[in-house]
Amino acid sequence: MEIPKELSAYLQVVQEGGVEHIACRRCGKKFFSVKDAARHLASIHGIRLAAQFYS
C-alpha cells in the first residue's frame, strides 16, 4: 500500500493483525484506502489538499 507523497506528513501505513491499514498521524484513525483517509483529512482535520485524492 502506497501513500501519495503529498499526504505522507498526515498518513502512515501500519500493520494490525497481519493486515495493512492507513492511519491518520493526527488522531490514529485507521482506513483501508487512500480515498477514505483523504476524505477524513479534508473533513475532520481541514486539510484541503487531500480533496484531490477522493474527488
mmCIF file as Biopython writes it, N, C-alpha, C and O atoms, coordinates in Angstrom:
data_model
#
loop_
_atom_site.group_PDB
_atom_site.id
_atom_site.type_symbol
_atom_site.label_atom_id
_atom_site.label_alt_id
_atom_site.label_comp_id
_atom_site.label_asym_id
_atom_site.label_entity_id
_atom_site.label_seq_id
_atom_site.pdbx_PDB_ins_code
_atom_site.Cartn_x
_atom_site.Cartn_y
_atom_site.Cartn_z
_atom_site.occupancy
_atom_site.B_iso_or_equiv
_atom_site.auth_seq_id
_atom_site.auth_asym_id
_atom_site.pdbx_PDB_model_num
ATOM 1   N N  . MET A ? 1  ? 0.849   -1.167 0.000  1.0 0.0 1  A 1 
ATOM 2   C CA . MET A ? 1  ? 0.000   0.000  0.000  1.0 0.0 1  A 1 
ATOM 3   C C  . MET A ? 1  ? 0.899   1.236  0.000  1.0 0.0 1  A 1 
ATOM 4   O O  . MET A ? 1  ? 1.856   1.323  0.770  1.0 0.0 1  A 1 
ATOM 5   N N  . GLU A ? 2  ? 0.580   2.177  -0.864 1.0 0.0 2  A 1 
ATOM 6   C CA . GLU A ? 2  ? 1.423   3.347  -1.003 1.0 0.0 2  A 1 
ATOM 7   C C  . GLU A ? 2  ? 0.624   4.618  -0.725 1.0 0.0 2  A 1 
ATOM 8   O O  . GLU A ? 2  ? -0.505  4.773  -1.192 1.0 0.0 2  A 1 
ATOM 9   N N  . ILE A ? 3  ? 1.219   5.510  0.030  1.0 0.0 3  A 1 
ATOM 10  C CA . ILE A ? 3  ? 0.597   6.791  0.355  1.0 0.0 3  A 1 
ATOM 11  C C  . ILE A ? 3  ? 1.194   7.858  -0.558 1.0 0.0 3  A 1 
ATOM 12  O O  . ILE A ? 3  ? 2.414   7.927  -0.709 1.0 0.0 3  A 1 
ATOM 13  N N  . PRO A ? 4  ? 0.352   8.689  -1.166 1.0 0.0 4  A 1 
ATOM 14  C CA . PRO A ? 4  ? 0.877   9.767  -2.012 1.0 0.0 4  A 1 
ATOM 15  C C  . PRO A ? 4  ? 1.811   10.684 -1.219 1.0 0.0 4  A 1 
ATOM 16  O O  . PRO A ? 4  ? 1.586   10.954 -0.039 1.0 0.0 4  A 1 
ATOM 17  N N  . LYS A ? 5  ? 2.847   11.146 -1.881 1.0 0.0 5  A 1 
ATOM 18  C CA . LYS A ? 5  ? 3.859   11.993 -1.236 1.0 0.0 5  A 1 
ATOM 19  C C  . LYS A ? 5  ? 3.232   13.205 -0.547 1.0 0.0 5  A 1 
ATOM 20  O O  . LYS A ? 5  ? 3.668   13.597 0.536  1.0 0.0 5  A 1 
ATOM 21  N N  . GLU A ? 6  ? 2.213   13.798 -1.168 1.0 0.0 6  A 1 
ATOM 22  C CA . GLU A ? 6  ? 1.581   14.991 -0.616 1.0 0.0 6  A 1 
ATOM 23  C C  . GLU A ? 6  ? 0.886   14.732 0.721  1.0 0.0 6  A 1 
ATOM 24  O O  . GLU A ? 6  ? 0.713   15.651 1.522  1.0 0.0 6  A 1 
ATOM 25  N N  . LEU A ? 7  ? 0.495   13.497 0.957  1.0 0.0 7  A 1 
ATOM 26  C CA . LEU A ? 7  ? -0.227  13.159 2.192  1.0 0.0 7  A 1 
ATOM 27  C C  . LEU A ? 7  ? 0.628   12.424 3.216  1.0 0.0 7  A 1 
ATOM 28  O O  . LEU A ? 7  ? 0.145   12.090 4.298  1.0 0.0 7  A 1 
ATOM 29  N N  . SER A ? 8  ? 1.879   12.170 2.892  1.0 0.0 8  A 1 
ATOM 30  C CA . SER A ? 8  ? 2.731   11.371 3.786  1.0 0.0 8  A 1 
ATOM 31  C C  . SER A ? 8  ? 2.990   12.042 5.136  1.0 0.0 8  A 1 
ATOM 32  O O  . SER A ? 8  ? 3.314   11.355 6.105  1.0 0.0 8  A 1 
ATOM 33  N N  . ALA A ? 9  ? 2.857   13.351 5.220  1.0 0.0 9  A 1 
ATOM 34  C CA . ALA A ? 9  ? 3.026   14.031 6.512  1.0 0.0 9  A 1 
ATOM 35  C C  . ALA A ? 9  ? 1.825   13.792 7.420  1.0 0.0 9  A 1 
ATOM 36  O O  . ALA A ? 9  ? 1.924   13.981 8.632  1.0 0.0 9  A 1 
ATOM 37  N N  . TYR A ? 10 ? 0.691   13.377 6.850  1.0 0.0 10 A 1 
ATOM 38  C CA . TYR A ? 10 ? -0.547  13.205 7.608  1.0 0.0 10 A 1 
ATOM 39  C C  . TYR A ? 10 ? -0.972  11.755 7.776  1.0 0.0 10 A 1 
ATOM 40  O O  . TYR A ? 10 ? -1.766  11.435 8.660  1.0 0.0 10 A 1 
ATOM 41  N N  . LEU A ? 11 ? -0.437  10.863 6.916  1.0 0.0 11 A 1 
ATOM 42  C CA . LEU A ? 11 ? -0.840  9.460  6.930  1.0 0.0 11 A 1 
ATOM 43  C C  . LEU A ? 11 ? 0.371   8.546  7.003  1.0 0.0 11 A 1 
ATOM 44  O O  . LEU A ? 11 ? 1.463   8.905  6.563  1.0 0.0 11 A 1 
ATOM 45  N N  . GLN A ? 12 ? 0.166   7.360  7.564  1.0 0.0 12 A 1 
ATOM 46  C CA . GLN A ? 12 ? 1.224   6.357  7.612  1.0 0.0 12 A 1 
ATOM 47  C C  . GLN A ? 12 ? 0.608   4.974  7.442  1.0 0.0 12 A 1 
ATOM 48  O O  . GLN A ? 12 ? -0.570  4.777  7.738  1.0 0.0 12 A 1 
ATOM 49  N N  . VAL A ? 13 ? 1.390   4.030  6.973  1.0 0.0 13 A 1 
ATOM 50  C CA . VAL A ? 13 ? 0.939   2.647  6.828  1.0 0.0 13 A 1 
ATOM 51  C C  . VAL A ? 13 ? 1.311   1.908  8.106  1.0 0.0 13 A 1 
ATOM 52  O O  . VAL A ? 13 ? 2.450   1.976  8.568  1.0 0.0 13 A 1 
ATOM 53  N N  . VAL A ? 14 ? 0.332   1.197  8.674  1.0 0.0 14 A 1 
ATOM 54  C CA . VAL A ? 14 ? 0.554   0.418  9.892  1.0 0.0 14 A 1 
ATOM 55  C C  . VAL A ? 14 ? 0.069   -1.010 9.662  1.0 0.0 14 A 1 
ATOM 56  O O  . VAL A ? 14 ? -0.834  -1.245 8.859  1.0 0.0 14 A 1 
ATOM 57  N N  . GLN A ? 15 ? 0.668   -1.946 10.362 1.0 0.0 15 A 1 
ATOM 58  C CA . GLN A ? 15 ? 0.271   -3.354 10.324 1.0 0.0 15 A 1 
ATOM 59  C C  . GLN A ? 15 ? -0.536  -3.656 11.581 1.0 0.0 15 A 1 
ATOM 60  O O  . GLN A ? 15 ? -0.122  -3.340 12.697 1.0 0.0 15 A 1 
ATOM 61  N N  . GLU A ? 16 ? -1.696  -4.275 11.376 1.0 0.0 16 A 1 
ATOM 62  C CA . GLU A ? 16 ? -2.502  -4.693 12.519 1.0 0.0 16 A 1 
ATOM 63  C C  . GLU A ? 16 ? -3.118  -6.044 12.204 1.0 0.0 16 A 1 
ATOM 64  O O  . GLU A ? 16 ? -3.925  -6.165 11.282 1.0 0.0 16 A 1 
ATOM 65  N N  . GLY A ? 17 ? -2.748  -7.040 12.952 1.0 0.0 17 A 1 
ATOM 66  C CA . GLY A ? 17 ? -3.254  -8.380 12.710 1.0 0.0 17 A 1 
ATOM 67  C C  . GLY A ? 17 ? -2.886  -8.940 11.351 1.0 0.0 17 A 1 
ATOM 68  O O  . GLY A ? 17 ? -3.652  -9.704 10.763 1.0 0.0 17 A 1 
ATOM 69  N N  . GLY A ? 18 ? -1.719  -8.565 10.848 1.0 0.0 18 A 1 
ATOM 70  C CA . GLY A ? 18 ? -1.265  -9.049 9.557  1.0 0.0 18 A 1 
ATOM 71  C C  . GLY A ? 18 ? -1.885  -8.330 8.368  1.0 0.0 18 A 1 
ATOM 72  O O  . GLY A ? 18 ? -1.677  -8.725 7.221  1.0 0.0 18 A 1 
ATOM 73  N N  . VAL A ? 19 ? -2.646  -7.273 8.641  1.0 0.0 19 A 1 
ATOM 74  C CA . VAL A ? 19 ? -3.308  -6.504 7.578  1.0 0.0 19 A 1 
ATOM 75  C C  . VAL A ? 19 ? -2.769  -5.081 7.594  1.0 0.0 19 A 1 
ATOM 76  O O  . VAL A ? 19 ? -2.611  -4.481 8.657  1.0 0.0 19 A 1 
ATOM 77  N N  . GLU A ? 20 ? -2.486  -4.544 6.411  1.0 0.0 20 A 1 
ATOM 78  C CA . GLU A ? 20 ? -2.009  -3.163 6.313  1.0 0.0 20 A 1 
ATOM 79  C C  . GLU A ? 20 ? -3.189  -2.197 6.338  1.0 0.0 20 A 1 
ATOM 80  O O  . GLU A ? 20 ? -4.199  -2.408 5.666  1.0 0.0 20 A 1 
ATOM 81  N N  . HIS A ? 21 ? -3.043  -1.150 7.116  1.0 0.0 21 A 1 
ATOM 82  C CA . HIS A ? 21 ? -4.027  -0.076 7.180  1.0 0.0 21 A 1 
ATOM 83  C C  . HIS A ? 21 ? -3.304  1.238  6.951  1.0 0.0 21 A 1 
ATOM 84  O O  . HIS A ? 21 ? -2.088  1.331  7.120  1.0 0.0 21 A 1 
ATOM 85  N N  . ILE A ? 22 ? -4.058  2.242  6.570  1.0 0.0 22 A 1 
ATOM 86  C CA . ILE A ? 22 ? -3.542  3.603  6.506  1.0 0.0 22 A 1 
ATOM 87  C C  . ILE A ? 22 ? -4.055  4.298  7.755  1.0 0.0 22 A 1 
ATOM 88  O O  . ILE A ? 22 ? -5.259  4.309  8.012  1.0 0.0 22 A 1 
ATOM 89  N N  . ALA A ? 23 ? -3.150  4.876  8.530  1.0 0.0 23 A 1 
ATOM 90  C CA . ALA A ? 23 ? -3.533  5.529  9.782  1.0 0.0 23 A 1 
ATOM 91  C C  . ALA A ? 23 ? -3.259  7.023  9.711  1.0 0.0 23 A 1 
ATOM 92  O O  . ALA A ? 23 ? -2.256  7.465  9.152  1.0 0.0 23 A 1 
ATOM 93  N N  . CYS A ? 24 ? -4.171  7.783  10.287 1.0 0.0 24 A 1 
ATOM 94  C CA . CYS A ? 24 ? -4.006  9.223  10.396 1.0 0.0 24 A 1 
ATOM 95  C C  . CYS A ? 24 ? -2.967  9.503  11.477 1.0 0.0 24 A 1 
ATOM 96  O O  . CYS A ? 24 ? -3.081  8.996  12.593 1.0 0.0 24 A 1 
ATOM 97  N N  . ARG A ? 25 ? -1.969  10.294 11.157 1.0 0.0 25 A 1 
ATOM 98  C CA . ARG A ? 25 ? -0.929  10.624 12.137 1.0 0.0 25 A 1 
ATOM 99  C C  . ARG A ? 25 ? -1.454  11.556 13.231 1.0 0.0 25 A 1 
ATOM 100 O O  . ARG A ? 25 ? -0.882  11.605 14.320 1.0 0.0 25 A 1 
ATOM 101 N N  . ARG A ? 26 ? -2.520  12.289 12.962 1.0 0.0 26 A 1 
ATOM 102 C CA . ARG A ? 26 ? -3.050  13.241 13.937 1.0 0.0 26 A 1 
ATOM 103 C C  . ARG A ? 26 ? -3.922  12.586 15.001 1.0 0.0 26 A 1 
ATOM 104 O O  . ARG A ? 26 ? -3.805  12.911 16.183 1.0 0.0 26 A 1 
ATOM 105 N N  . CYS A ? 27 ? -4.802  11.659 14.591 1.0 0.0 27 A 1 
ATOM 106 C CA . CYS A ? 27 ? -5.730  11.089 15.568 1.0 0.0 27 A 1 
ATOM 107 C C  . CYS A ? 27 ? -5.652  9.564  15.677 1.0 0.0 27 A 1 
ATOM 108 O O  . CYS A ? 27 ? -6.228  8.987  16.600 1.0 0.0 27 A 1 
ATOM 109 N N  . GLY A ? 28 ? -4.948  8.900  14.749 1.0 0.0 28 A 1 
ATOM 110 C CA . GLY A ? 28 ? -4.773  7.457  14.829 1.0 0.0 28 A 1 
ATOM 111 C C  . GLY A ? 28 ? -5.855  6.622  14.171 1.0 0.0 28 A 1 
ATOM 112 O O  . GLY A ? 28 ? -5.752  5.395  14.149 1.0 0.0 28 A 1 
ATOM 113 N N  . LYS A ? 29 ? -6.893  7.257  13.633 1.0 0.0 29 A 1 
ATOM 114 C CA . LYS A ? 29 ? -7.962  6.500  12.970 1.0 0.0 29 A 1 
ATOM 115 C C  . LYS A ? 29 ? -7.393  5.740  11.778 1.0 0.0 29 A 1 
ATOM 116 O O  . LYS A ? 29 ? -6.526  6.246  11.065 1.0 0.0 29 A 1 
ATOM 117 N N  . LYS A ? 30 ? -7.890  4.509  11.564 1.0 0.0 30 A 1 
ATOM 118 C CA . LYS A ? 30 ? -7.356  3.636  10.516 1.0 0.0 30 A 1 
ATOM 119 C C  . LYS A ? 30 ? -8.342  3.499  9.359  1.0 0.0 30 A 1 
ATOM 120 O O  . LYS A ? 30 ? -9.559  3.534  9.541  1.0 0.0 30 A 1 
ATOM 121 N N  . PHE A ? 31 ? -7.775  3.341  8.159  1.0 0.0 31 A 1 
ATOM 122 C CA . PHE A ? 31 ? -8.566  3.228  6.940  1.0 0.0 31 A 1 
ATOM 123 C C  . PHE A ? 31 ? -7.995  2.129  6.059  1.0 0.0 31 A 1 
ATOM 124 O O  . PHE A ? 31 ? -6.837  1.736  6.207  1.0 0.0 31 A 1 
ATOM 125 N N  . PHE A ? 32 ? -8.823  1.634  5.136  1.0 0.0 32 A 1 
ATOM 126 C CA . PHE A ? 32 ? -8.390  0.610  4.190  1.0 0.0 32 A 1 
ATOM 127 C C  . PHE A ? 32 ? -7.951  1.204  2.864  1.0 0.0 32 A 1 
ATOM 128 O O  . PHE A ? 32 ? -7.264  0.533  2.094  1.0 0.0 32 A 1 
ATOM 129 N N  . SER A ? 33 ? -8.333  2.465  2.570  1.0 0.0 33 A 1 
ATOM 130 C CA . SER A ? 33 ? -7.978  3.052  1.282  1.0 0.0 33 A 1 
ATOM 131 C C  . SER A ? 33 ? -7.513  4.497  1.445  1.0 0.0 33 A 1 
ATOM 132 O O  . SER A ? 33 ? -7.878  5.184  2.398  1.0 0.0 33 A 1 
ATOM 133 N N  . VAL A ? 34 ? -6.707  4.932  0.499  1.0 0.0 34 A 1 
ATOM 134 C CA . VAL A ? 34 ? -6.228  6.321  0.478  1.0 0.0 34 A 1 
ATOM 135 C C  . VAL A ? 34 ? -7.413  7.267  0.302  1.0 0.0 34 A 1 
ATOM 136 O O  . VAL A ? 34 ? -7.446  8.349  0.888  1.0 0.0 34 A 1 
ATOM 137 N N  . LYS A ? 35 ? -8.374  6.855  -0.501 1.0 0.0 35 A 1 
ATOM 138 C CA . LYS A ? 35 ? -9.560  7.681  -0.753 1.0 0.0 35 A 1 
ATOM 139 C C  . LYS A ? 35 ? -10.302 7.987  0.553  1.0 0.0 35 A 1 
ATOM 140 O O  . LYS A ? 35 ? -10.647 9.140  0.813  1.0 0.0 35 A 1 
ATOM 141 N N  . ASP A ? 36 ? -10.547 6.974  1.364  1.0 0.0 36 A 1 
ATOM 142 C CA . ASP A ? 36 ? -11.233 7.182  2.638  1.0 0.0 36 A 1 
ATOM 143 C C  . ASP A ? 36 ? -10.396 8.023  3.597  1.0 0.0 36 A 1 
ATOM 144 O O  . ASP A ? 36 ? -10.929 8.886  4.296  1.0 0.0 36 A 1 
ATOM 145 N N  . ALA A ? 37 ? -9.100  7.777  3.631  1.0 0.0 37 A 1 
ATOM 146 C CA . ALA A ? 37 ? -8.213  8.540  4.504  1.0 0.0 37 A 1 
ATOM 147 C C  . ALA A ? 37 ? -8.152  10.002 4.080  1.0 0.0 37 A 1 
ATOM 148 O O  . ALA A ? 37 ? -8.144  10.893 4.931  1.0 0.0 37 A 1 
ATOM 149 N N  . ALA A ? 38 ? -8.110  10.259 2.780  1.0 0.0 38 A 1 
ATOM 150 C CA . ALA A ? 38 ? -8.076  11.630 2.277  1.0 0.0 38 A 1 
ATOM 151 C C  . ALA A ? 38 ? -9.367  12.362 2.614  1.0 0.0 38 A 1 
ATOM 152 O O  . ALA A ? 38 ? -9.337  13.538 2.977  1.0 0.0 38 A 1 
ATOM 153 N N  . ARG A ? 39 ? -10.502 11.676 2.498  1.0 0.0 39 A 1 
ATOM 154 C CA . ARG A ? 39 ? -11.784 12.281 2.861  1.0 0.0 39 A 1 
ATOM 155 C C  . ARG A ? 39 ? -11.788 12.652 4.339  1.0 0.0 39 A 1 
ATOM 156 O O  . ARG A ? 39 ? -12.277 13.720 4.708  1.0 0.0 39 A 1 
ATOM 157 N N  . HIS A ? 40 ? -11.257 11.796 5.171  1.0 0.0 40 A 1 
ATOM 158 C CA . HIS A ? 40 ? -11.143 12.063 6.611  1.0 0.0 40 A 1 
ATOM 159 C C  . HIS A ? 40 ? -10.276 13.298 6.870  1.0 0.0 40 A 1 
ATOM 160 O O  . HIS A ? 40 ? -10.653 14.170 7.653  1.0 0.0 40 A 1 
ATOM 161 N N  . LEU A ? 41 ? -9.124  13.372 6.216  1.0 0.0 41 A 1 
ATOM 162 C CA . LEU A ? 41 ? -8.226  14.520 6.409  1.0 0.0 41 A 1 
ATOM 163 C C  . LEU A ? 41 ? -8.906  15.827 6.040  1.0 0.0 41 A 1 
ATOM 164 O O  . LEU A ? 41 ? -8.771  16.824 6.749  1.0 0.0 41 A 1 
ATOM 165 N N  . ALA A ? 42 ? -9.634  15.824 4.935  1.0 0.0 42 A 1 
ATOM 166 C CA . ALA A ? 42 ? -10.296 17.046 4.475  1.0 0.0 42 A 1 
ATOM 167 C C  . ALA A ? 42 ? -11.459 17.442 5.380  1.0 0.0 42 A 1 
ATOM 168 O O  . ALA A ? 42 ? -11.600 18.614 5.729  1.0 0.0 42 A 1 
ATOM 169 N N  . SER A ? 43 ? -12.291 16.478 5.762  1.0 0.0 43 A 1 
ATOM 170 C CA . SER A ? 43 ? -13.496 16.817 6.515  1.0 0.0 43 A 1 
ATOM 171 C C  . SER A ? 43 ? -13.250 16.990 8.014  1.0 0.0 43 A 1 
ATOM 172 O O  . SER A ? 43 ? -13.865 17.856 8.637  1.0 0.0 43 A 1 
ATOM 173 N N  . ILE A ? 44 ? -12.380 16.198 8.595  1.0 0.0 44 A 1 
ATOM 174 C CA . ILE A ? 44 ? -12.161 16.262 10.045 1.0 0.0 44 A 1 
ATOM 175 C C  . ILE A ? 44 ? -11.042 17.228 10.410 1.0 0.0 44 A 1 
ATOM 176 O O  . ILE A ? 44 ? -11.188 18.016 11.344 1.0 0.0 44 A 1 
ATOM 177 N N  . HIS A ? 45 ? -9.938  17.177 9.691  1.0 0.0 45 A 1 
ATOM 178 C CA . HIS A ? 45 ? -8.771  17.985 10.046 1.0 0.0 45 A 1 
ATOM 179 C C  . HIS A ? 45 ? -8.600  19.238 9.181  1.0 0.0 45 A 1 
ATOM 180 O O  . HIS A ? 45 ? -7.690  20.031 9.423  1.0 0.0 45 A 1 
ATOM 181 N N  . GLY A ? 46 ? -9.459  19.425 8.179  1.0 0.0 46 A 1 
ATOM 182 C CA . GLY A ? 46 ? -9.428  20.630 7.360  1.0 0.0 46 A 1 
ATOM 183 C C  . GLY A ? 46 ? -8.237  20.750 6.425  1.0 0.0 46 A 1 
ATOM 184 O O  . GLY A ? 46 ? -7.825  21.858 6.082  1.0 0.0 46 A 1 
ATOM 185 N N  . ILE A ? 47 ? -7.688  19.631 6.015  1.0 0.0 47 A 1 
ATOM 186 C CA . ILE A ? 47 ? -6.529  19.640 5.112  1.0 0.0 47 A 1 
ATOM 187 C C  . ILE A ? 47 ? -7.061  19.610 3.683  1.0 0.0 47 A 1 
ATOM 188 O O  . ILE A ? 47 ? -7.389  18.548 3.153  1.0 0.0 47 A 1 
ATOM 189 N N  . ARG A ? 48 ? -7.143  20.783 3.068  1.0 0.0 48 A 1 
ATOM 190 C CA . ARG A ? 48 ? -7.798  20.942 1.771  1.0 0.0 48 A 1 
ATOM 191 C C  . ARG A ? 48 ? -7.102  20.206 0.642  1.0 0.0 48 A 1 
ATOM 192 O O  . ARG A ? 48 ? -7.777  19.723 -0.267 1.0 0.0 48 A 1 
ATOM 193 N N  . LEU A ? 49 ? -5.808  20.103 0.658  1.0 0.0 49 A 1 
ATOM 194 C CA . LEU A ? 49 ? -5.109  19.436 -0.449 1.0 0.0 49 A 1 
ATOM 195 C C  . LEU A ? 49 ? -5.482  17.967 -0.552 1.0 0.0 49 A 1 
ATOM 196 O O  . LEU A ? 49 ? -5.264  17.351 -1.595 1.0 0.0 49 A 1 
ATOM 197 N N  . ALA A ? 50 ? -6.037  17.397 0.499  1.0 0.0 50 A 1 
ATOM 198 C CA . ALA A ? 50 ? -6.446  15.984 0.474  1.0 0.0 50 A 1 
ATOM 199 C C  . ALA A ? 50 ? -7.643  15.764 -0.437 1.0 0.0 50 A 1 
ATOM 200 O O  . ALA A ? 50 ? -7.863  14.644 -0.899 1.0 0.0 50 A 1 
ATOM 201 N N  . ALA A ? 51 ? -8.416  16.801 -0.703 1.0 0.0 51 A 1 
ATOM 202 C CA . ALA A ? 51 ? -9.639  16.661 -1.514 1.0 0.0 51 A 1 
ATOM 203 C C  . ALA A ? 51 ? -9.339  16.124 -2.910 1.0 0.0 51 A 1 
ATOM 204 O O  . ALA A ? 51 ? -10.177 15.431 -3.486 1.0 0.0 51 A 1 
ATOM 205 N N  . GLN A ? 52 ? -8.195  16.419 -3.454 1.0 0.0 52 A 1 
ATOM 206 C CA . GLN A ? 52 ? -7.871  15.952 -4.804 1.0 0.0 52 A 1 
ATOM 207 C C  . GLN A ? 52 ? -7.705  14.428 -4.880 1.0 0.0 52 A 1 
ATOM 208 O O  . GLN A ? 52 ? -7.689  13.866 -5.975 1.0 0.0 52 A 1 
ATOM 209 N N  . PHE A ? 53 ? -7.583  13.761 -3.738 1.0 0.0 53 A 1 
ATOM 210 C CA . PHE A ? 53 ? -7.366  12.322 -3.738 1.0 0.0 53 A 1 
ATOM 211 C C  . PHE A ? 53 ? -8.643  11.508 -3.560 1.0 0.0 53 A 1 
ATOM 212 O O  . PHE A ? 53 ? -8.594  10.279 -3.597 1.0 0.0 53 A 1 
ATOM 213 N N  . TYR A ? 54 ? -9.791  12.171 -3.368 1.0 0.0 54 A 1 
ATOM 214 C CA . TYR A ? 54 ? -11.031 11.425 -3.273 1.0 0.0 54 A 1 
ATOM 215 C C  . TYR A ? 54 ? -12.127 11.914 -4.209 1.0 0.0 54 A 1 
ATOM 216 O O  . TYR A ? 54 ? -13.176 11.278 -4.307 1.0 0.0 54 A 1 
ATOM 217 N N  . SER A ? 55 ? -11.911 13.010 -4.885 1.0 0.0 55 A 1 
ATOM 218 C CA . SER A ? 55 ? -12.964 13.515 -5.777 1.0 0.0 55 A 1 
ATOM 219 C C  . SER A ? 55 ? -12.868 12.913 -7.164 1.0 0.0 55 A 1 
ATOM 220 O O  . SER A ? 55 ? -13.678 13.233 -8.034 1.0 0.0 55 A 1 
#
